[in-house]
Amino acid sequence: MMRIAAAAILLSGAAPLAAQDHQSHGARQSNGAAQPSTTDEKSTPDQGSMDHRSMDHRQNAEQKPAETHGVMKHGQMNHDAAPAPSAPPPARAFDGPRHAADAIWGERAMAGSRTQLARENGGMTTGVLMVERLEARIVSGEGAMLWDIQGWYGGDLNRVFIKSEGEGELGVSVEDAEIQLLYSRAIGPFFDLQTGAKLDLEPETRSHLVLGVQGLAPYMWHVDAALFLSDRGDLTARGEGEYDQKITQQLILQPRAELELAAQDIPERDLGAGLTKLETGLRLRYEITREFAPYIGVGYETSLGETADIARAQGRGTDGLAFLAGIRAWF
């Protein structure tokens, strides 16, 4: 019995030693000396027996920094750039030639090069003759003809324009014809201011002073508008616009509109004050080359206001539909 009691005492003393945490062996110093534990073993819970479901893991997520980038009030921040220095540039900035290339190639050689560069970028003198419309028409079963031609010569700022328009019965007579001589001055990247003289050849000879604008309006509309003051004091105006809609690189559809008006009655021209005529058209052309394109189309013309009343009183029609074919070319 004494031996059994002694064996039981030895086993009870070995059990706590086996239950010790062997992880503490890794905390020894390199010299092998044991370090006393300063942590109360009772204050360190056994992780194996801890109930993690009862722990509040939202604590860290709810902790917000003093200020985050998302809530910063950038509107109150001063983003203004630092003021530019008011001191003059250093004197060395003006040393040497006006153009840096002169120091390498020589002032005389570069002067000629700059002159040629300016000429090639719009400073040269050129000329163009544009046949906008040269067409035959069928109106109410009868043949008619029309032309609209203009040409210019000059540079990128100053040009001389010649314009001519007219219409009449095909192969019979000319009913309306005019010619203009204009000085054109560029007033912007897309528009020219034009002034000069216009001479009516038919139905009667009459001269006019001209003031107008011509150029490229927004959405790529080509516009031409002018005021005419005749030698008899009659003031009239005309405006036209056209747009090139490319269907393919060579097939182009062009809508066109023209509006005329008079500031007063002109009995000898059968015109009343106000809007006098509206002409619209649609032309489909095929550019065989960029310089030459035949076309077909349809046009509609109508008298307006008091001018239409005068036409009715004289027994004439006020509107008409025309089928047309012609060519457009430039040289």
PERA-V875560 format. One record per residue. N is the residue number from 1. RES is the residue in one small letter. PSI is psi in degrees with one decimal (none if undefined). Layout:
n=[N | N]
res=[RES | RES]
psi=[PSI | PSI]
This chain:
n=[1 | 2 | 3 | 4 | 5 | 6 | 7 | 8 | 9 | 10 | 11 | 12 | 13 | 14 | 15 | 16 | 17 | 18 | 19 | 20 | 21 | 22 | 23 | 24 | 25 | 26 | 27 | 28 | 29 | 30 | 31 | 32 | 33 | 34 | 35 | 36 | 37 | 38 | 39 | 40 | 41 | 42 | 43 | 44 | 45 | 46 | 47 | 48 | 49 | 50 | 51 | 52 | 53 | 54 | 55 | 56 | 57 | 58 | 59 | 60 | 61 | 62 | 63 | 64 | 65 | 66 | 67 | 68 | 69 | 70 | 71 | 72 | 73 | 74 | 75 | 76 | 77 | 78 | 79 | 80 | 81 | 82 | 83 | 84 | 85 | 86 | 87 | 88 | 89 | 90 | 91 | 92 | 93 | 94 | 95 | 96 | 97 | 98 | 99 | 100 | 101 | 102 | 103 | 104 | 105 | 106 | 107 | 108 | 109 | 110 | 111 | 112 | 113 | 114 | 115 | 116 | 117 | 118 | 119 | 120 | 121 | 122 | 123 | 124 | 125 | 126 | 127 | 128 | 129 | 130 | 131 | 132 | 133 | 134 | 135 | 136 | 137 | 138 | 139 | 140 | 141 | 142 | 143 | 144 | 145 | 146 | 147 | 148 | 149 | 150 | 151 | 152 | 153 | 154 | 155 | 156 | 157 | 158 | 159 | 160 | 161 | 162 | 163 | 164 | 165 | 166 | 167 | 168 | 169 | 170 | 171 | 172 | 173 | 174 | 175 | 176 | 177 | 178 | 179 | 180 | 181 | 182 | 183 | 184 | 185 | 186 | 187 | 188 | 189 | 190 | 191 | 192 | 193 | 194 | 195 | 196 | 197 | 198 | 199 | 200 | 201 | 202 | 203 | 204 | 205 | 206 | 207 | 208 | 209 | 210 | 211 | 212 | 213 | 214 | 215 | 216 | 217 | 218 | 219 | 220 | 221 | 222 | 223 | 224 | 225 | 226 | 227 | 228 | 229 | 230 | 231 | 232 | 233 | 234 | 235 | 236 | 237 | 238 | 239 | 240 | 241 | 242 | 243 | 244 | 245 | 246 | 247 | 248 | 249 | 250 | 251 | 252 | 253 | 254 | 255 | 256 | 257 | 258 | 259 | 260 | 261 | 262 | 263 | 264 | 265 | 266 | 267 | 268 | 269 | 270 | 271 | 272 | 273 | 274 | 275 | 276 | 277 | 278 | 279 | 280 | 281 | 282 | 283 | 284 | 285 | 286 | 287 | 288 | 289 | 290 | 291 | 292 | 293 | 294 | 295 | 296 | 297 | 298 | 299 | 300 | 301 | 302 | 303 | 304 | 305 | 306 | 307 | 308 | 309 | 310 | 311 | 312 | 313 | 314 | 315 | 316 | 317 | 318 | 319 | 320 | 321 | 322 | 323 | 324 | 325 | 326 | 327 | 328 | 329 | 330 | 331]
res=[m | m | r | i | a | a | a | a | i | l | l | s | g | a | a | p | l | a | a | q | d | h | q | s | h | g | a | r | q | s | n | g | a | a | q | p | s | t | t | d | e | k | s | t | p | d | q | g | s | m | d | h | r | s | m | d | h | r | q | n | a | e | q | k | p | a | e | t | h | g | v | m | k | h | g | q | m | n | h | d | a | a | p | a | p | s | a | p | p | p | a | r | a | f | d | g | p | r | h | a | a | d | a | i | w | g | e | r | a | m | a | g | s | r | t | q | l | a | r | e | n | g | g | m | t | t | g | v | l | m | v | e | r | l | e | a | r | i | v | s | g | e | g | a | m | l | w | d | i | q | g | w | y | g | g | d | l | n | r | v | f | i | k | s | e | g | e | g | e | l | g | v | s | v | e | d | a | e | i | q | l | l | y | s | r | a | i | g | p | f | f | d | l | q | t | g | a | k | l | d | l | e | p | e | t | r | s | h | l | v | l | g | v | q | g | l | a | p | y | m | w | h | v | d | a | a | l | f | l | s | d | r | g | d | l | t | a | r | g | e | g | e | y | d | q | k | i | t | q | q | l | i | l | q | p | r | a | e | l | e | l | a | a | q | d | i | p | e | r | d | l | g | a | g | l | t | k | l | e | t | g | l | r | l | r | y | e | i | t | r | e | f | a | p | y | i | g | v | g | y | e | t | s | l | g | e | t | a | d | i | a | r | a | q | g | r | g | t | d | g | l | a | f | l | a | g | i | r | a | w | f]
psi=[-38.2 | -37.2 | -39.5 | -39.3 | -39.2 | -39.8 | -36.5 | -38.0 | -41.2 | -40.3 | -37.5 | -29.6 | -27.9 | -23.5 | -46.0 | -34.7 | -36.2 | -25.1 | -1.1 | 149.9 | 108.6 | -7.2 | -20.1 | -13.5 | -21.8 | -3.8 | 14.0 | 153.4 | 166.6 | -23.4 | 0.8 | -4.5 | 135.6 | 140.0 | 131.1 | 142.6 | 127.3 | 2.4 | 133.1 | 117.4 | -28.3 | -25.7 | -11.2 | 107.7 | 155.9 | 113.4 | -26.8 | -28.9 | 3.4 | 142.6 | 96.5 | -20.5 | -24.9 | -4.1 | 142.4 | 96.0 | -2.4 | -5.4 | -47.1 | -36.2 | -30.3 | -12.9 | 117.0 | 142.9 | 166.6 | -35.9 | 130.8 | 161.9 | -31.0 | -26.6 | 4.4 | 140.1 | 87.8 | -22.6 | -22.4 | -4.2 | 144.6 | 102.7 | 5.2 | 138.1 | 156.2 | 141.2 | 142.1 | 145.0 | 142.6 | -3.9 | 147.1 | 159.4 | 155.5 | 154.9 | -29.5 | -17.9 | -22.4 | 7.6 | 154.3 | -176.0 | 163.7 | -38.2 | 127.6 | -32.7 | -22.4 | -30.9 | -19.7 | -49.5 | -12.9 | 143.3 | -39.1 | -43.7 | -40.7 | -27.8 | -43.7 | -36.7 | -41.1 | -36.0 | -43.1 | -37.9 | -42.7 | -37.1 | -42.0 | -15.4 | 39.2 | -8.9 | -3.1 | 160.4 | 124.4 | 175.3 | 150.4 | 139.8 | 117.5 | 118.2 | 93.7 | -48.1 | 126.1 | 101.0 | 155.8 | 144.7 | 152.5 | 110.8 | 117.8 | 38.6 | 2.3 | 149.3 | 143.5 | 166.3 | 158.6 | 144.1 | 149.6 | 102.5 | 142.1 | 152.0 | 155.4 | 158.8 | 133.2 | -159.5 | -158.4 | -16.6 | -43.4 | 129.9 | 159.6 | 126.1 | 144.1 | 126.1 | 146.2 | 136.0 | 153.0 | 164.8 | 163.9 | -172.7 | 137.3 | 118.1 | 9.8 | -68.2 | 162.6 | 124.9 | -29.3 | 126.7 | 145.3 | 161.4 | 141.4 | 144.1 | 117.9 | 146.9 | 130.4 | 131.6 | 127.4 | 127.5 | 5.5 | 179.2 | -25.4 | -2.6 | 146.9 | 142.2 | 130.7 | 139.9 | 149.3 | -142.5 | 149.7 | 140.0 | 118.6 | 126.8 | -34.5 | 148.2 | -14.1 | 156.1 | 128.8 | 138.0 | 153.1 | 150.4 | 145.5 | 136.9 | 121.6 | 179.0 | 150.2 | 137.5 | -158.7 | 112.6 | 168.8 | 151.3 | 24.0 | 34.3 | 126.6 | 120.0 | 151.7 | 113.5 | 143.2 | 151.8 | 142.8 | 125.5 | 113.9 | 168.1 | -6.0 | 8.7 | 8.1 | 131.7 | 121.0 | 168.4 | 155.8 | 137.9 | 140.1 | 151.3 | 147.2 | 154.2 | 132.8 | 110.6 | 111.3 | 122.4 | -45.0 | -174.2 | -21.3 | -20.9 | 119.9 | 132.1 | 127.4 | 107.5 | 147.6 | 144.6 | 144.5 | 134.8 | 135.1 | 152.1 | 162.7 | 142.3 | -14.9 | 170.2 | 139.0 | 86.5 | -38.5 | -17.0 | 6.6 | 42.2 | 138.9 | 162.9 | 144.8 | -159.6 | 133.0 | -36.8 | 142.9 | 129.8 | 127.8 | 157.0 | 161.8 | 120.3 | 136.2 | 115.3 | 154.5 | 117.7 | 99.2 | -45.2 | 170.8 | -26.3 | -10.3 | 126.9 | 114.5 | 156.3 | 161.1 | 161.4 | -171.7 | 144.3 | 154.3 | 133.1 | 137.2 | 144.0 | 151.7 | 156.3 | -136.8 | -28.2 | -39.1 | -37.2 | -40.8 | -41.9 | -40.1 | -40.3 | -29.5 | 2.0 | 18.1 | 156.3 | 155.8 | -11.3 | 168.5 | 150.8 | 134.2 | 138.4 | 135.3 | 158.1 | 139.8 | -166.0 | 152.6 | 130.9 | 158.0 | 152.5 | none]
